[in-house]
Structure formats: C-alpha cells, structure tokens
Amino acid sequence: MRRIAGIILAVLLIGGVVVAVVAGRSSEDGTATKTVQAVIGSEKAEFFADPDVVKALAAKGYTVKAETSGSWAMEGLDLEGYDLALPSSQAPAVELAAKYKVTGTLPRLFYSPLVVVAHRNAAEVLAANKLATLDTEHRGTFTMAAYLAAARADRTWQQLKGAQKYGELTGTLYLSSTDPETSNSGALYLAAASYVENGGKVVATDAEIGRTAPLLQKLVRVQGAQQSSSDAVFRDFVSGAGNPLVVVYESQVASLLAEGQQPDDLVVLYPDTTVNSDHTVVPLTEKGNAVAALLSQDKRLRELAARHGFRPQGGAAEFASDTTYLKQELTGVHQAAVPTSEVLHELARRARG
C-alpha cells in the first residue's frame, strides 16, 4: 500500500529527519540513474515511494532519495549535500531559498487545500447548529466564522443541539491540528483562522498580531500536546482515535480514497475560508533543479501527483477526485492569503504560548 511510508512515520522531530523514501532505481534502458538527495514534507512520502513514480523518475535518469521532515522544521536542518528541499508551503520554501542563497522563481508543483475531516455524527451535529452545511452524506462546508465564535466562547459539545445522543461527543468543541511551530498544516490553520479573525484581511502588523493572538492561543491550547506530522494526525482519525474533528490536507483524503477505501463514517468539510498548501521546490543543485523541472512539467509525473490527491498547478482538469467525498472544483471556498513567514512564525509562537 502507498500509505506504508506514512504508517512508519510517528512523529517528526525538528532536530532531524525520521523517514527515508527512495524514488527511482534505474532508467528503462538499463543505464544508471543520477542520485538526488531530497528532504520533503511527510505528506509526500507516499508519492515518492509509489513504484510508478519511481519508474517515471528512473525513465528520466534519476533516483530520488527522499527524507521527511516537518516543513517549518526544515529551517533547522543542515541541508549541505542535499539537492533539493520540498516543503509543503511557499513560506518555508522562501526562507530556505534565502538561507541557501537560491535565486530565481521557486517552482510551485501542486497544491492542496486544508479541509476538516469529521466523523459523521459530529458533522451532523455541526450542521444542526449552523456550524457547517452538508452537500452530500460525505461532503460539506465548514463555517469558519461560526466556529471561531464558538471557540471564543469555549462552547462544548454538550451545549450543541443533538449532541447528547452521542456519547463520544463530549468536552470542548475544537479542531485538532499539528504543531504550528514545526508543521505546515498547523501553521496554515492559524493563517486561515487569523484571516477570518482579522476581518477578512491578512495579518501583517504588530497590532493585528496582538489582536488575533488571543483567539489563536485558544485554538491551540485546548488541544494539549500536538503532533508534528499531518500524516500521524490523519492516521489517528481514520483509526477512530482522538478528536472527531481534524484539520488535514485534501490530498490525504484523496490518497485514502485512491487506495479503494471509502469510510462510511468519514465526512469531508471544506472551510468556507481556507488556505492552500503550495508544495514549492527549493533546488539546491543542478540535479535538484532538473528534478524540480520534471516534477513540474512532466505529464506522467503530474498525472501521478493528481492520483495522490495533489492538484497540479494550472491543471484543474488533471485532478480526478471522488466527488462523493471531495470537490472537483473549489467553488464556494474562499482562498485566504498567507501571512509572511515572519508574521506566521510570530503567530505560531504566541499561539503556543
């Protein structure tokens, strides 16, 4: 199964790399391939481990040895000797480019919006209390402003109409996310929440940071200990463990569906205000630059990225989603801009307290 790399991964540590994935062995004509050392966000481990991706890269003469790290944690790694870095967002990519003096436009390969996955009982209760709307049995919209108002008031499940008949829905209503100081999905969750809390504007000034920080701190502190891997958080949800509402990437759901799994208890809620995770390459060597170009332009690799649930840049038609759970087009979903890396780091720091 393509999720095997994700299953191996438990927690990403800021100080180092925890999982290695090899993509590419030899080209189709039997000649040796060039080895490319890469550090990637954990959610792409399955993509690089996919035998079809291995074959497609080898056909072009490359073997990619990919090690995983939290996207924001990459800034703390020593990437000397690596050929490329592939975090899950543009902001950490820009930081890495500055650190290693990489010039020019950074290729943005594909993207994936943040979504909220919910167990069906939880989704139905949210809908009954106007915190969400359901389009189908397994898909709907999450109302960010209403949720943030509930979080501000410390609302509990027990205060929501209809929750009393579900024994698992108890305690404070909240979304589980990853650690925003080391993980991209956690940081982007704060970006979306701060945008809504700031009146539909990107947080940019010290005053706006101060105004939005108290709510962000509520969103994070209620979770207790947070994991550093979006893959680990999603695995816990699918297994039935933990919180009934979790922030993940759409691509993780799409990958699960592509494996033939269709959980009856899964509902995918698209926040009416969300942010995209723009998977952006930082080429550190000529070999890294060549692989970045392949990932961005090669038709077969773009098809495989779409199969793994990533939306290729400039190729909406390539995204073949299961519309029972996912939106083919992101209509009705407002894409908020992300604060600068400096501001987002400060928001994460204050949220973590």
N, C-alpha and C positions, 0 to 999 in steps of 0.2 A: 504493500500500500504506500501511496505517496506521502501519507502523514507520518511515516516512520521516523523521519528526522525530527518532526515536532514532538513525537512521543518521547524520544530520547531527551529532549530539552526540558529541564525542570525550572531552573531559574538562571537568568542571565546576570553575570556579575560585572560591575563597572570596571573592575580591575583587569579583566581578561576575557579571553574567548573560550566558549564552552562546547561548541559542537563544530565538527568539520564535515563538509559535504564535498564530494568530488564529482565534478561535471565535465565529461569529456575524457576519452581514453586514446583513441587513435582515429585517424581520418579514414574515410571509406576506401581509399586506395592503399591503405596499409602503412602509409608513412607516419612517422612520429609527429605528435602534436606539440605545440608550444604550451608550456605550463604557465597559467596565470593565477597568481595568489590574490584572493579577494576576501574582504570582510563584508558581510551582508547583514541586513536585518533578519531576525529569526523567521518572520512570516514568509520569507522567500526560500527557505531551506528546501522545502518540498519541490519547488520549481527547479532548482539547480540539481536536485537529486533525481529528478524524473529521467528515466532511461531515454525518453525521446528527446529531452533537452540535451542530455549527454551526447547522443548521436548527432544532433543538429550542430552542436558546437564542434564536435570532432570532425565532422564533414568539412568544416571551415578551417581545420587545423589547430584547434585549441582545446586544452584541458583546463578547466577552471577548478581550482581547489578553494572552496568557499568555507570560511569560518564565520560563525554567527556571533553577533553582539547586539546589545540594545543600541538603537540608533544614536541616542544622545551620549551613550557611554563610549562611542567610538572616538569622541574627542579626547578621552583619557588614555587611549591606546597608542602604542608606538607602532606606526604603520610603515616604518622603514623596511624595505624589502617587499612590500605589497605592491600589486599592480593596479588595483582599483578598490574603492570603497563604494558601497551601495546602501546607504541608509534609507529609511522609509519616508523621508520628507526632505523638502528643499532646504529648510533652515539649517539642519545639521550638516547637510552637504556643503552649503555655503561656508560654514565655519571650518570644515575640513579643508576646503579649497584654499581658504585664506591661510590656514596653518601650514599647508604644504606648498603654498605659492603656485597653485594651479590656476592658470588664466584661461580666458575664453568661456564660451557658453557651456554650462553643465548639461549633458543630455538628460532629459526627463523621460524615462522609458514608458511607464504606465502609472496608473493611479487607482486608488480605491477609496471610496468614501467611508467615514465612520458610520456604523449602524449600531442599534441597540438590539441584542438578541434577548428574547423573553420566553419563559415558559408560558404555555397557553393560558393557564389560569391567571397568571399575573397580567398578561396582555388584555384579557377580557375585563379584569378589574380596572386597569388603567383606562380602557375605553369607556367603561360605565361612569367613570369620574372625570371625563373630558381631559385626561392626560395623554390620550392617544386616540387615533381613529383606526379602524380595521377595514382594509380594502377587500381582503380575502381572508380565508381561515388562517393563512400563514404569513400574511404580509400587511403592513400598515404604516402609519405615520406617528412619530413621537413628537408631542408638542413641547418644545424646549422651554418656552416662557412659563407655561403652566407648571412644568416640573421644577423649574428653578424657584418659582413662588412656593411650591410645596416644600422644597429643600430649605428655603429661607425660614419657613415656619416650623421646621422639624416635624413634618407630618409623618405619621406612622401608617402602616398597612391597616391597622385596626380602625383607623379613622376614615378609611375609604369604604364607600358603599359596596357591598357584595364580597368583601374580603373575608368576612367572618366564617364563611363556609369552607375556607381553605386553610387548614391548619399550618401549612408551610409558609403562609404569608403573614409574618409577624415582625414586630420591631420597626425600626426607622425605614422609610422608603428611600432607597438610594440606588445609584448605578455603580457597579464595580468597574474599576479601570486599573490600568497598570501605573507604576510609579512614574510620575511626570518628570522626575529629575533624571531618569535614565532611559525611559521608554517613550518612543514616539507616539504611540496611540494614547497614552496617558496625557502627554503634553498637548496633543491636538484636541482632546476632550476639553481641557482647560481653555484652549483657544476658542472653541465654539461657545462654551459657557460664558466666557468673558465678553465675547462679541455681543451676545444677547443681553447680558447684564449691563453692558455699556451703551445700551440704546441702539443697537444695530450698527455700531462703529468699532473698528479695530482699536484695541487698546494700544496707545502709543506714548502717553505722557506719564510722569510720576503721579499726577493727580488721578488719572484713570486707573493706574495700577492700584493705588490706595483705595479707590472707590470699589473696585471689583474684588480685591483680595479677600475680604471677609467671607463672601459667599463661596469663593473657590476653596477656602480653608474648610468650610463646612462640607463641601463635596468630597474632599479628600480625607479629612479626619474621621468621618463616620465609617470609613472603610477599614480602619485599622491597618494592619500590615498589608502592603501591596506587593504583587509580584512584578518582576521586571520583564516578563515575556508575555506578549499578547497571545502567543500560542498556548502557553500554560493556562492562562485565564479561560480561553475558549475551550480547551480540553476539559477543564473542571466543569464548565457549564454543560457541555454535551453529556458528560458522565452523570449529571444530576446533582453535582456537589455545589455548595456555595450559594451565592446570591441569585435570585431569579431574574435579575436584570443586569446585563453585562455589556460594556462598550467594546466592540471588536471591529475589525475591518470587514467590509463586504466580501473581500476576496477569500477570507477564511470560510465563510458560509458557502460561497460558490465552490470552493475546493472540496468541501464536505459533500455537497450535492453531486459533484462530478464523480465522486467515488461510488455513487449509487445509493448513498444514504439519504433518506427523506424522513427525518424525525417527526413523528406526529405531534410531539409536544413543542416544536420549535415555531416561534413567530419572529419574523424579522421586521423591526420598526425603523424606518428611515427618519432621523430627526428632521423637522422642518427647517432647522438651521444646522448645518453640519460643516465639516471641512474635509477636504480631500488629502489623502496621503500620497504625495507625489514622489514616487521612487526615482531618485536622482543619482546619477553616477558621478563619482569624482575619479577621473582617470589619473593615475599617479605615474604611469609609464606609457611608452608607445604600445606595448602589448595590451595594457588596460584600455587604452584609447581605441584600439582595434576591436576588442570585445564589446566595449560600450557601443560602438557603431553597429556591430552585428545585432546586439540586443534591441537597439532602437529601430533598425531598418530591415533586418532580415524577415521575410514574410513568414517563414516556418516558425521562427522563434517568437514572433508576435502572435501567431496562432496559438502556440503553446502557452504563452503568457495569459491569453484570454481563457484558455482551457483551465488554467489555475485560478481563474476568477479575477485577474487584473484587467483593468480597462486600458487598452493601448492608447497612447496619446494620438489624437487625430484619427482614431479608428473606432468610432462608436459601434459601427456595424459588425466589428470583429468580436464584440462582447456577446457571447451566446449564453444568456442567463436562463435559469429555470424560473419562469415568471410566476410559478406557484409561490415561490418564496422571495424572489428578487425582482427589482425593477429593471426592465430593459433600458429604458430612458429615465434619467433622473429628473423627471418633471415634478413640480411641486416641492422641490428640495432646494433651499437657498444655500449656495456655497459661500460661506464666510471666508474672508481673507485671514491669513495667519499673521500674528504679530512678528516683529523682528525677533531674531534669535535671542538678542539681549533681553528684550521685554519678556519673551516666553520663559526664559530661564528665571527671571525675577518672579514672574507669576507662579512658576512651579516651586521656587524656593519658599515663597510666602505661603503658598497653599500647604506645603508640607510642614510649615511652622518651624 
